Amino acid sequence: MKFEDGLKKLEDIVKTLDEGKIPLDEALTLFKEGLALTKELSKRLDETEKKVEILIKKEDGSMEKKPFPGEDL
């Protein structure tokens, strides 16, 4: 599943739960699904963030690759 699709599904789950118009058993099932989806999306974001590098332009005009700020290496 694409990240954007997962995020949309999570938003739909939150909206449904916020409305409060579903039976408790169904709400609990959706809540569990939302937690699992949140964990997966968070993991994917962390993995992607580790891959991001910022190009910094040096005084001489050349480019230098730097790790993403906040990366713990």
DRENSE-577425 format. One record per atom (N, C-alpha, C, O): residue number from 1; residue in three letters; chain; atom name; x, y, z negated. Coordinates in steps of 0.2 Angstrom, whole numbers, always signed. Atoms other than C-alpha are relative to their C-alpha. Layout:
N
+-----+---------+--------+-------+-------+-------+-------+
| num | residuo | cadena | atomo |  east | north |    up |
+-----+---------+--------+-------+-------+-------+-------+
| NUM |     ALA |      A |    CA |     X |     Y |     Z |
...
+-----+---------+--------+-------+-------+-------+-------+
//
This chain:
73
+-----+---------+--------+-------+-------+-------+-------+
| num | residuo | cadena | atomo |  east | north |    up |
+-----+---------+--------+-------+-------+-------+-------+
|   1 |     MET |      A |     N |    +4 |    -6 |    +0 |
|   1 |     MET |      A |    CA |    +0 |    +0 |    +0 |
|   1 |     MET |      A |     C |    +4 |    +6 |    +0 |
|   1 |     MET |      A |     O |    +9 |    +7 |    -4 |
|   2 |     LYS |      A |     N |    -3 |    -6 |    +0 |
|   2 |     LYS |      A |    CA |    +6 |   +17 |    +4 |
|   2 |     LYS |      A |     C |    -1 |    +4 |    -6 |
|   2 |     LYS |      A |     O |    -6 |    +3 |    -9 |
|   3 |     PHE |      A |     N |    +0 |    -4 |    +6 |
|   3 |     PHE |      A |    CA |   +10 |   +29 |   -10 |
|   3 |     PHE |      A |     C |    -6 |    +4 |    +0 |
|   3 |     PHE |      A |     O |   -10 |    +5 |    -5 |
|   4 |     GLU |      A |     N |    +5 |    -4 |    -1 |
|   4 |     GLU |      A |    CA |    -3 |   +41 |    -4 |
|   4 |     GLU |      A |     C |    -7 |    -3 |    -1 |
|   4 |     GLU |      A |     O |   -12 |    -1 |    -4 |
|   5 |     ASP |      A |     N |    +6 |    +4 |    +1 |
|   5 |     ASP |      A |    CA |   -16 |   +28 |    -3 |
|   5 |     ASP |      A |     C |    -1 |    -2 |    -8 |
|   5 |     ASP |      A |     O |    -7 |    -2 |   -10 |
|   6 |     GLY |      A |     N |    +0 |    +2 |    +7 |
|   6 |     GLY |      A |    CA |   -12 |   +22 |   -21 |
|   6 |     GLY |      A |     C |    -2 |    +6 |    -4 |
|   6 |     GLY |      A |     O |    -6 |    +5 |    -9 |
|   7 |     LEU |      A |     N |    +2 |    -6 |    +3 |
|   7 |     LEU |      A |    CA |   -14 |   +40 |   -27 |
|   7 |     LEU |      A |     C |    -7 |    +1 |    +1 |
|   7 |     LEU |      A |     O |   -10 |    +3 |    -4 |
|   8 |     LYS |      A |     N |    +7 |    -1 |    -1 |
|   8 |     LYS |      A |    CA |   -30 |   +42 |   -19 |
|   8 |     LYS |      A |     C |    -5 |    -5 |    -4 |
|   8 |     LYS |      A |     O |   -10 |    -3 |    -6 |
|   9 |     LYS |      A |     N |    +4 |    +5 |    +3 |
|   9 |     LYS |      A |    CA |   -37 |   +26 |   -26 |
|   9 |     LYS |      A |     C |    +0 |    +1 |    -8 |
|   9 |     LYS |      A |     O |    -5 |    +1 |   -11 |
|  10 |     LEU |      A |     N |    +0 |    -1 |    +7 |
|  10 |     LEU |      A |    CA |   -31 |   +31 |   -44 |
|  10 |     LEU |      A |     C |    -4 |    +6 |    -1 |
|  10 |     LEU |      A |     O |    -8 |    +7 |    -6 |
|  11 |     GLU |      A |     N |    +5 |    -6 |    +0 |
|  11 |     GLU |      A |    CA |   -40 |   +48 |   -41 |
|  11 |     GLU |      A |     C |    -7 |    -2 |    +0 |
|  11 |     GLU |      A |     O |   -11 |    +1 |    -4 |
|  12 |     ASP |      A |     N |    +7 |    +2 |    +0 |
|  12 |     ASP |      A |    CA |   -56 |   +39 |   -37 |
|  12 |     ASP |      A |     C |    -2 |    -4 |    -6 |
|  12 |     ASP |      A |     O |    -7 |    -3 |    -9 |
|  13 |     ILE |      A |     N |    +1 |    +3 |    +6 |
|  13 |     ILE |      A |    CA |   -54 |   +28 |   -52 |
|  13 |     ILE |      A |     C |    -2 |    +5 |    -6 |
|  13 |     ILE |      A |     O |    -6 |    +4 |   -10 |
|  14 |     VAL |      A |     N |    +1 |    -5 |    +5 |
|  14 |     VAL |      A |    CA |   -52 |   +43 |   -63 |
|  14 |     VAL |      A |     C |    -7 |    +4 |    +0 |
|  14 |     VAL |      A |     O |   -10 |    +5 |    -5 |
|  15 |     LYS |      A |     N |    +7 |    -4 |    -2 |
|  15 |     LYS |      A |    CA |   -67 |   +52 |   -55 |
|  15 |     LYS |      A |     C |    -6 |    -4 |    -3 |
|  15 |     LYS |      A |     O |   -10 |    -2 |    -6 |
|  16 |     THR |      A |     N |    +5 |    +4 |    +2 |
|  16 |     THR |      A |    CA |   -78 |   +37 |   -58 |
|  16 |     THR |      A |     C |    +0 |    -1 |    -7 |
|  16 |     THR |      A |     O |    -6 |    -1 |   -10 |
|  17 |     LEU |      A |     N |    +0 |    +0 |    +7 |
|  17 |     LEU |      A |    CA |   -73 |   +35 |   -76 |
|  17 |     LEU |      A |     C |    -2 |    +6 |    -3 |
|  17 |     LEU |      A |     O |    -6 |    +6 |    -8 |
|  18 |     ASP |      A |     N |    +2 |    -6 |    +3 |
|  18 |     ASP |      A |    CA |   -75 |   +53 |   -79 |
|  18 |     ASP |      A |     C |    -8 |    +1 |    +0 |
|  18 |     ASP |      A |     O |   -11 |    +4 |    -4 |
|  19 |     GLU |      A |     N |    +7 |    +0 |    -1 |
|  19 |     GLU |      A |    CA |   -93 |   +52 |   -73 |
|  19 |     GLU |      A |     C |    -4 |    -4 |    -5 |
|  19 |     GLU |      A |     O |    -9 |    -2 |    -7 |
|  20 |     GLY |      A |     N |    +3 |    +4 |    +5 |
|  20 |     GLY |      A |    CA |   -97 |   +39 |   -86 |
|  20 |     GLY |      A |     C |    -7 |    -3 |    +2 |
|  20 |     GLY |      A |     O |   -11 |    -5 |    -3 |
|  21 |     LYS |      A |     N |    +6 |    +3 |    -2 |
|  21 |     LYS |      A |    CA |  -111 |   +31 |   -76 |
|  21 |     LYS |      A |     C |    +0 |    -7 |    +2 |
|  21 |     LYS |      A |     O |    -4 |   -10 |    +5 |
|  22 |     ILE |      A |     N |    +0 |    +7 |    -1 |
|  22 |     ILE |      A |    CA |  -105 |   +14 |   -75 |
|  22 |     ILE |      A |     C |    +0 |    -4 |    -7 |
|  22 |     ILE |      A |     O |    +2 |    -1 |   -12 |
|  23 |     PRO |      A |     N |    +1 |    +4 |    +6 |
|  23 |     PRO |      A |    CA |  -107 |    -1 |   -87 |
|  23 |     PRO |      A |     C |    +7 |    +0 |    -3 |
|  23 |     PRO |      A |     O |   +12 |    +0 |    +0 |
|  24 |     LEU |      A |     N |    -7 |    +0 |    +4 |
|  24 |     LEU |      A |    CA |   -93 |    -3 |  -101 |
|  24 |     LEU |      A |     C |    +5 |    -5 |    +3 |
|  24 |     LEU |      A |     O |   +11 |    -4 |    +4 |
|  25 |     ASP |      A |     N |    -5 |    +5 |    -3 |
|  25 |     ASP |      A |    CA |   -86 |   -19 |   -93 |
|  25 |     ASP |      A |     C |    +3 |    +2 |    +6 |
|  25 |     ASP |      A |     O |    +9 |    +1 |    +7 |
|  26 |     GLU |      A |     N |    -3 |    -3 |    -7 |
|  26 |     GLU |      A |    CA |   -84 |   -11 |   -76 |
|  26 |     GLU |      A |     C |    +5 |    +6 |    -2 |
|  26 |     GLU |      A |     O |   +10 |    +6 |    +2 |
|  27 |     ALA |      A |     N |    -5 |    -5 |    +2 |
|  27 |     ALA |      A |    CA |   -76 |    +4 |   -84 |
|  27 |     ALA |      A |     C |    +6 |    -2 |    -3 |
|  27 |     ALA |      A |     O |   +12 |    +0 |    -1 |
|  28 |     LEU |      A |     N |    -6 |    +3 |    +3 |
|  28 |     LEU |      A |    CA |   -64 |    -7 |   -94 |
|  28 |     LEU |      A |     C |    +4 |    -3 |    +6 |
|  28 |     LEU |      A |     O |   +11 |    -2 |    +6 |
|  29 |     THR |      A |     N |    -4 |    +3 |    -5 |
|  29 |     THR |      A |    CA |   -59 |   -16 |   -78 |
|  29 |     THR |      A |     C |    +3 |    +6 |    +5 |
|  29 |     THR |      A |     O |    +9 |    +5 |    +6 |
|  30 |     LEU |      A |     N |    -3 |    -6 |    -4 |
|  30 |     LEU |      A |    CA |   -57 |    +1 |   -68 |
|  30 |     LEU |      A |     C |    +6 |    +3 |    -4 |
|  30 |     LEU |      A |     O |   +11 |    +5 |    -1 |
|  31 |     PHE |      A |     N |    -6 |    -3 |    +4 |
|  31 |     PHE |      A |    CA |   -46 |    +7 |   -83 |
|  31 |     PHE |      A |     C |    +6 |    -4 |    +1 |
|  31 |     PHE |      A |     O |   +11 |    -1 |    +1 |
|  32 |     LYS |      A |     N |    -6 |    +4 |    -1 |
|  32 |     LYS |      A |    CA |   -35 |    -8 |   -82 |
|  32 |     LYS |      A |     C |    +3 |    +1 |    +7 |
|  32 |     LYS |      A |     O |    +9 |    +1 |    +7 |
|  33 |     GLU |      A |     N |    -3 |    -1 |    -7 |
|  33 |     GLU |      A |    CA |   -33 |    -6 |   -63 |
|  33 |     GLU |      A |     C |    +3 |    +6 |    +0 |
|  33 |     GLU |      A |     O |    +9 |    +7 |    +3 |
|  34 |     GLY |      A |     N |    -3 |    -6 |    +0 |
|  34 |     GLY |      A |    CA |   -29 |   +12 |   -66 |
|  34 |     GLY |      A |     C |    +7 |    +0 |    -3 |
|  34 |     GLY |      A |     O |   +11 |    +3 |    -1 |
|  35 |     LEU |      A |     N |    -6 |    +1 |    +3 |
|  35 |     LEU |      A |    CA |   -16 |    +8 |   -78 |
|  35 |     LEU |      A |     C |    +6 |    -3 |    +4 |
|  35 |     LEU |      A |     O |   +11 |    -1 |    +4 |
|  36 |     ALA |      A |     N |    -4 |    +4 |    -4 |
|  36 |     ALA |      A |    CA |    -8 |    -5 |   -67 |
|  36 |     ALA |      A |     C |    +3 |    +5 |    +6 |
|  36 |     ALA |      A |     O |    +9 |    +5 |    +8 |
|  37 |     LEU |      A |     N |    -2 |    -5 |    -6 |
|  37 |     LEU |      A |    CA |    -8 |    +8 |   -52 |
|  37 |     LEU |      A |     C |    +4 |    +5 |    -2 |
|  37 |     LEU |      A |     O |    +9 |    +7 |    +1 |
|  38 |     THR |      A |     N |    -4 |    -6 |    +3 |
|  38 |     THR |      A |    CA |    -1 |   +22 |   -63 |
|  38 |     THR |      A |     C |    +7 |    -3 |    -1 |
|  38 |     THR |      A |     O |   +12 |    +0 |    +1 |
|  39 |     LYS |      A |     N |    -7 |    +3 |    +1 |
|  39 |     LYS |      A |    CA |   +14 |   +10 |   -68 |
|  39 |     LYS |      A |     C |    +3 |    -1 |    +7 |
|  39 |     LYS |      A |     O |    +9 |    +1 |    +7 |
|  40 |     GLU |      A |     N |    -3 |    +1 |    -6 |
|  40 |     GLU |      A |    CA |   +17 |    +5 |   -50 |
|  40 |     GLU |      A |     C |    +2 |    +7 |    +4 |
|  40 |     GLU |      A |     O |    +7 |    +7 |    +6 |
|  41 |     LEU |      A |     N |    -1 |    -6 |    -3 |
|  41 |     LEU |      A |    CA |   +16 |   +23 |   -43 |
|  41 |     LEU |      A |     C |    +6 |    +3 |    -4 |
|  41 |     LEU |      A |     O |   +10 |    +6 |    +0 |
|  42 |     SER |      A |     N |    -5 |    -3 |    +4 |
|  42 |     SER |      A |    CA |   +27 |   +29 |   -57 |
|  42 |     SER |      A |     C |    +7 |    -3 |    +2 |
|  42 |     SER |      A |     O |   +12 |    +0 |    +2 |
|  43 |     LYS |      A |     N |    -6 |    +3 |    -2 |
|  43 |     LYS |      A |    CA |   +40 |   +16 |   -53 |
|  43 |     LYS |      A |     C |    +3 |    +2 |    +7 |
|  43 |     LYS |      A |     O |    +9 |    +3 |    +8 |
|  44 |     ARG |      A |     N |    -2 |    -2 |    -7 |
|  44 |     ARG |      A |    CA |   +40 |   +20 |   -35 |
|  44 |     ARG |      A |     C |    +3 |    +7 |    +1 |
|  44 |     ARG |      A |     O |    +7 |    +8 |    +4 |
|  45 |     LEU |      A |     N |    -2 |    -7 |    +1 |
|  45 |     LEU |      A |    CA |   +42 |   +39 |   -39 |
|  45 |     LEU |      A |     C |    +7 |    +0 |    -2 |
|  45 |     LEU |      A |     O |   +12 |    +3 |    +0 |
|  46 |     ASP |      A |     N |    -7 |    +0 |    +3 |
|  46 |     ASP |      A |    CA |   +57 |   +35 |   -50 |
|  46 |     ASP |      A |     C |    +5 |    -3 |    +5 |
|  46 |     ASP |      A |     O |   +11 |    +0 |    +6 |
|  47 |     GLU |      A |     N |    -5 |    +3 |    -5 |
|  47 |     GLU |      A |    CA |   +65 |   +24 |   -36 |
|  47 |     GLU |      A |     C |    +1 |    +5 |    +5 |
|  47 |     GLU |      A |     O |    +7 |    +6 |    +7 |
|  48 |     THR |      A |     N |    -1 |    -5 |    -5 |
|  48 |     THR |      A |    CA |   +62 |   +37 |   -23 |
|  48 |     THR |      A |     C |    +5 |    +6 |    -3 |
|  48 |     THR |      A |     O |    +9 |    +9 |    +1 |
|  49 |     GLU |      A |     N |    -4 |    -6 |    +2 |
|  49 |     GLU |      A |    CA |   +69 |   +51 |   -34 |
|  49 |     GLU |      A |     C |    +8 |    -2 |    -1 |
|  49 |     GLU |      A |     O |   +12 |    +3 |    +0 |
|  50 |     LYS |      A |     N |    -7 |    +2 |    +1 |
|  50 |     LYS |      A |    CA |   +85 |   +41 |   -37 |
|  50 |     LYS |      A |     C |    +4 |    +0 |    +7 |
|  50 |     LYS |      A |     O |   +10 |    +1 |    +8 |
|  51 |     LYS |      A |     N |    -2 |    +0 |    -6 |
|  51 |     LYS |      A |    CA |   +87 |   +41 |   -18 |
|  51 |     LYS |      A |     C |    +1 |    +7 |    +3 |
|  51 |     LYS |      A |     O |    +5 |    +8 |    +8 |
|  52 |     VAL |      A |     N |    +0 |    -7 |    -3 |
|  52 |     VAL |      A |    CA |   +85 |   +60 |   -15 |
|  52 |     VAL |      A |     C |    +7 |    +3 |    -2 |
|  52 |     VAL |      A |     O |    +9 |    +3 |    -7 |
|  53 |     GLU |      A |     N |    -7 |    -4 |    +1 |
|  53 |     GLU |      A |    CA |  +101 |   +70 |   -13 |
|  53 |     GLU |      A |     C |    -2 |    +7 |    +3 |
|  53 |     GLU |      A |     O |    -5 |    +8 |    +8 |
|  54 |     ILE |      A |     N |    +1 |    -6 |    -2 |
|  54 |     ILE |      A |    CA |  +102 |   +88 |   -11 |
|  54 |     ILE |      A |     C |    +7 |    +2 |    +4 |
|  54 |     ILE |      A |     O |   +12 |    +1 |    +1 |
|  55 |     LEU |      A |     N |    -6 |    -3 |    -4 |
|  55 |     LEU |      A |    CA |  +114 |   +96 |    +2 |
|  55 |     LEU |      A |     C |    +1 |    +7 |    -2 |
|  55 |     LEU |      A |     O |    -3 |   +11 |    -2 |
|  56 |     ILE |      A |     N |    -2 |    -7 |    +2 |
|  56 |     ILE |      A |    CA |  +123 |  +111 |    -5 |
|  56 |     ILE |      A |     C |    +5 |    +3 |    +5 |
|  56 |     ILE |      A |     O |   +10 |    +0 |    +7 |
|  57 |     LYS |      A |     N |    -4 |    -3 |    -5 |
|  57 |     LYS |      A |    CA |  +131 |  +123 |    +7 |
|  57 |     LYS |      A |     C |    +6 |    +3 |    -4 |
|  57 |     LYS |      A |     O |    +5 |    +7 |    -9 |
|  58 |     LYS |      A |     N |    -6 |    -3 |    +3 |
|  58 |     LYS |      A |    CA |  +149 |  +127 |    +1 |
|  58 |     LYS |      A |     C |    +2 |    +7 |    +3 |
|  58 |     LYS |      A |     O |    -1 |    +9 |    +8 |
|  59 |     GLU |      A |     N |    -2 |    -7 |    -2 |
|  59 |     GLU |      A |    CA |  +157 |  +144 |    +2 |
|  59 |     GLU |      A |     C |    +3 |    +0 |    +7 |
|  59 |     GLU |      A |     O |    +2 |    +5 |   +11 |
|  60 |     ASP |      A |     N |    -3 |    +0 |    -7 |
|  60 |     ASP |      A |    CA |  +167 |  +138 |   +18 |
|  60 |     ASP |      A |     C |    -5 |    -2 |    +5 |
|  60 |     ASP |      A |     O |    -3 |    -2 |   +11 |
|  61 |     GLY |      A |     N |    +5 |    +1 |    -5 |
|  61 |     GLY |      A |    CA |  +150 |  +134 |   +27 |
|  61 |     GLY |      A |     C |    -1 |    -8 |    +0 |
|  61 |     GLY |      A |     O |    -6 |    -9 |    +4 |
|  62 |     SER |      A |     N |    +1 |    +7 |    -1 |
|  62 |     SER |      A |    CA |  +152 |  +115 |   +25 |
|  62 |     SER |      A |     C |    -5 |    -2 |    -5 |
|  62 |     SER |      A |     O |    -7 |    +2 |   -10 |
|  63 |     MET |      A |     N |    +5 |    +3 |    +4 |
|  63 |     MET |      A |    CA |  +139 |  +104 |   +17 |
|  63 |     MET |      A |     C |    +2 |    -5 |    -5 |
|  63 |     MET |      A |     O |    +7 |    -9 |    -3 |
|  64 |     GLU |      A |     N |    -2 |    +5 |    +5 |
|  64 |     GLU |      A |    CA |  +141 |   +94 |    +1 |
|  64 |     GLU |      A |     C |    -6 |    -3 |    -3 |
|  64 |     GLU |      A |     O |   -11 |    +0 |    -4 |
|  65 |     LYS |      A |     N |    +5 |    +4 |    +3 |
|  65 |     LYS |      A |    CA |  +130 |   +80 |    -5 |
|  65 |     LYS |      A |     C |    +0 |    +0 |    -7 |
|  65 |     LYS |      A |     O |    +6 |    -1 |   -10 |
|  66 |     LYS |      A |     N |    +1 |    +0 |    +7 |
|  66 |     LYS |      A |    CA |  +124 |   +81 |   -23 |
|  66 |     LYS |      A |     C |    -5 |    -4 |    -2 |
|  66 |     LYS |      A |     O |   -10 |    -5 |    +1 |
|  67 |     PRO |      A |     N |    +5 |    +4 |    +2 |
|  67 |     PRO |      A |    CA |  +114 |   +69 |   -33 |
|  67 |     PRO |      A |     C |    -6 |    +5 |    -2 |
|  67 |     PRO |      A |     O |    -5 |   +11 |    -4 |
|  68 |     PHE |      A |     N |    +6 |    -3 |    +2 |
|  68 |     PHE |      A |    CA |   +96 |   +74 |   -37 |
|  68 |     PHE |      A |     C |    +1 |    +3 |    -7 |
|  68 |     PHE |      A |     O |    +3 |    -1 |   -12 |
|  69 |     PRO |      A |     N |    +0 |    -2 |    +7 |
|  69 |     PRO |      A |    CA |   +95 |   +85 |   -53 |
|  69 |     PRO |      A |     C |    -4 |    -4 |    -5 |
|  69 |     PRO |      A |     O |    -9 |    -6 |    -3 |
|  70 |     GLY |      A |     N |    +3 |    +4 |    +5 |
|  70 |     GLY |      A |    CA |   +91 |   +76 |   -68 |
|  70 |     GLY |      A |     C |    +1 |    -8 |    +0 |
|  70 |     GLY |      A |     O |    -1 |   -12 |    -4 |
|  71 |     GLU |      A |     N |    -1 |    +7 |    -1 |
|  71 |     GLU |      A |    CA |   +97 |   +59 |   -62 |
|  71 |     GLU |      A |     C |    +6 |    -2 |    -5 |
|  71 |     GLU |      A |     O |   +11 |    +1 |    -6 |
|  72 |     ASP |      A |     N |    -4 |    +3 |    +5 |
|  72 |     ASP |      A |    CA |  +105 |   +49 |   -75 |
|  72 |     ASP |      A |     C |    +5 |    -5 |    +3 |
|  72 |     ASP |      A |     O |    +3 |   -11 |    +3 |
|  73 |     LEU |      A |     N |    -4 |    +6 |    -2 |
|  73 |     LEU |      A |    CA |  +120 |   +40 |   -68 |
|  73 |     LEU |      A |     C |    +6 |    +0 |    -4 |
|  73 |     LEU |      A |     O |   +11 |    -4 |    -3 |
+-----+---------+--------+-------+-------+-------+-------+
//
